[in-house]
C-alpha cells in the first residue's frame, strides 16, 4: 500500500476492524518512512457486473462512479460521510452479477437519496433525467411536497 503522503510502500497496520456491516475491513496504517497515518478499506470483489449505458455501450461496473455522483448531489448538505457510505453500500448490495442498465442503477441511487435528503435527490434527478426547464423542477418538488 502506497503512503498518500510520501509514496513509500512500507507500512504497518495499527488497527483492523469490520466496516460497512461486515462487508469491508477498515485498516488504520502508519507509513514506516514518514510516520503518516492513513485508513484503507478492503472488500470482497464481486462477480463481474456489466453496466449497459443508454447508448448501448457496455462497461465494467465502477463503484467510484456511484460514490462521486452521490457525493456531488450531497455537496454542502448536512449528510455525514457514514450516511453516504451506507447509501453507496445499499445500492451496490442491490445489484446482481451479470448485466444491468445504467437507468436501474440511477433509480436505486435516487431511492437512497430520496430517503436521505430531498434536495440531494432533486440535484441528482435533475442531472439524470436531464431537466431542461423550471417546470420539470417544479413537478418533482410538487410531488415531494404532496408526500
N, C-alpha and C positions, 0 to 999 in steps of 0.2 A: 504494500500500500504506500503510495507516494504521499509525503507530507505536503499539505496545501501551502505551507509557509516557505519551506526551503527546497522541496522537491526530492529530498533524500528518501530512499526506500526502507531504511531501517526504522522500525518502531516496536514498541511493546504495548500489549493490551493491559490496561489498568482495570477495566471492569467490563463484564458482559452480562446482559440481561435480555429477556424476551421483550419484544415490542410488537405493536400492531396486533394485539390479541393473539400472540403466538405465531404470527405469520412471518416475523422477521426477528433477527437478533441485533441488538444495539451494542456496539463495542466502543468503549472510550479508549483512545490510544494516545501514546506520547512518543513524539519523534526522538530517536536516540541522538540525532545530530544537533538539533536546535532546542529541544525541550518543549516545543509547541504541542498543545493538546488538541485533539480533534475527535469527532464522532463519526463512525461509519455504521451503515446498516447492511445486513446480509439477509437475503431472502431466497426462497426456493425458486428456481427457474421453472416457469410453467411450460407446458407443451406449447408448441408454436401456434401463435394466433395471427391470422392474416386479416388485415383491415381492408375492406373494399370501399374505396373512395367514391364520391358522387360521379366522378368521371369514368369509373370502371377500373381504374388503376388499383393494383394490389400492392400492399407493403406490409412488412412485419410490424406488429404492434409495438408501440413505444410508450411506456408508462410516463416518461418525461413530458410527452406532449399533453397528456391529461393534466399532469402536475402544473405545467406552465399555463394552460388555459384557465384552470380553476384559480390559480394564484392571480392571474391577470384580472379575472372577474371579481375577485375578492379584495383587490387592491384598495387600501385606505378604508376598509370596512372593519368593524370590531369582531373579527374572526380569528381565532387562535390558530397557531401552526398545527396543534393537535387536531382541531376540527377539520382543517384542510387535509391532513394525512388520513383521517377517518373517512372523509368523502372519497378520496382517491382509492383507498382500500376497498370501500364498498362498491365502487364502480368496477375495479379490477376483479374482485371476487365474483361479480355477477356475470363475467364473461366466460364463455365456454370455449375450449380449444376448437380450432377449425377456422372458418371464415365468418366474419361479422361485418355488417355495414357500418360505415362511419356515422350514419344517421342514428343507429341504435346506440352507439357509444355516446353521442351527443345527448340523446334523450335520457340516458342514465345519469349523465353529468347534470343535466337540467333538473332532474328529480332530486338529486342530492342538494343542489344549490337552492332549490325552492324550499326544501325542508329547513335549510340553514339560514339563508338570508335572501330576502326577496329582491333587494337592489342588485346583489351579485347575480341572481337568477336573470333579471332583466338585462343586465350587461351582457351575459353570455348569450341569452336568447337573441338579442339584437344583432349580434355578430353571426351566430349560427343560422338564424332564419333570414339574414340579410335584409333587415328593416330598411326601407327606402324613404319613409316619411314619418311624421309625428303621429299620424293616425294609427299606425301599427303599434307604436309605443303605447298610445292611449288604450288600445283594445286589450293589450296584455295587462296594463295597470288596472283597468276596469275589472278584468277577470280576477285579478288577485284581490282587489278590494271587496268584490262580491263574496269571496270565501270568507 
